[in-house]
Amino acid sequence: MILIDSPGWGRREIEHIVLDFNGTLACDGKLLVDVDHRLAKLSIKARLHLCTADYFGTVADETRRFDLAIKVLKTNNQVQEKAEFIRRLGPLQVVAIGNGGADLQMLKEAALGIAVIGPEGACSQTIMAADVVCSDIQEALDLLLYTKRLASTLQR
């Protein structure tokens, strides 16, 4: 469990971290540099989930060394499918991280939505829907590892 406690924002006990894969954790289907050790550390604190269309067909190979669950999207309505996934987990216990238009509703549904501006950029509407915006995935994952940084950002 990851405890996030920030004055004015509130206190949340996070059990699940839901991540988009391409554009967030990966570029062109390959895991980004310096993500692996952060995922390993976070997997001890919370359950990791990848929610992805897996455009490149690489998600299983790229992440097999981590303790995480992979949800490959099956419909053409990825926005709705990702949001429903968050609802099934229990939104108040979820942090969602993504960058694309398909991640917009997922970030809104979660207790904490983090938009990442990575090598593929980020959808402006998704940025507006996020509670926090990070310039890369490493920063976003570090906020969950070092929650005092996150509490400072969220403080109102």
ZIZI-V737574 format. One record per backbone hydrogen bond with DSSP energy under -0.5 kcal/mol. CO is the residue of the C=O (numbers start at 1). NH is the residue of the N-H. If there is no record, write none. Layout:
BEGIN
CO_NH + CO_NH
END
This chain:
BEGIN
1_3 + 2_4 + 2_14 + 3_5 + 4_12 + 6_9 + 6_10 + 7_156 + 10_6 + 12_4 + 12_14 + 13_15 + 14_2 + 15_47 + 16_95 + 17_19 + 17_49 + 18_97 + 19_51 + 21_24 + 21_25 + 21_26 + 25_32 + 26_23 + 27_30 + 30_27 + 32_35 + 35_39 + 36_40 + 37_41 + 38_42 + 39_43 + 41_44 + 41_45 + 42_45 + 42_46 + 46_48 + 47_17 + 48_69 + 49_19 + 49_51 + 50_52 + 50_71 + 52_73 + 54_57 + 58_62 + 59_63 + 60_64 + 61_64 + 63_66 + 66_68 + 67_48 + 69_50 + 69_71 + 70_72 + 71_52 + 71_73 + 76_78 + 77_81 + 78_82 + 79_83 + 80_84 + 81_85 + 82_86 + 83_87 + 84_88 + 85_89 + 86_90 + 90_93 + 91_94 + 91_111 + 93_15 + 93_16 + 94_111 + 94_112 + 95_18 + 96_114 + 97_20 + 98_116 + 99_123 + 100_103 + 101_104 + 103_107 + 104_108 + 105_109 + 106_110 + 112_96 + 112_114 + 113_115 + 113_131 + 113_132 + 114_98 + 115_134 + 116_118 + 118_121 + 121_118 + 123_127 + 124_128 + 125_129 + 126_130 + 127_130 + 132_115 + 134_117 + 136_140 + 137_141 + 138_142 + 139_143 + 140_144 + 141_144 + 141_145 + 142_146 + 145_147 + 146_149 + 146_150 + 147_151 + 148_152 + 149_153 + 150_154 + 151_155
END
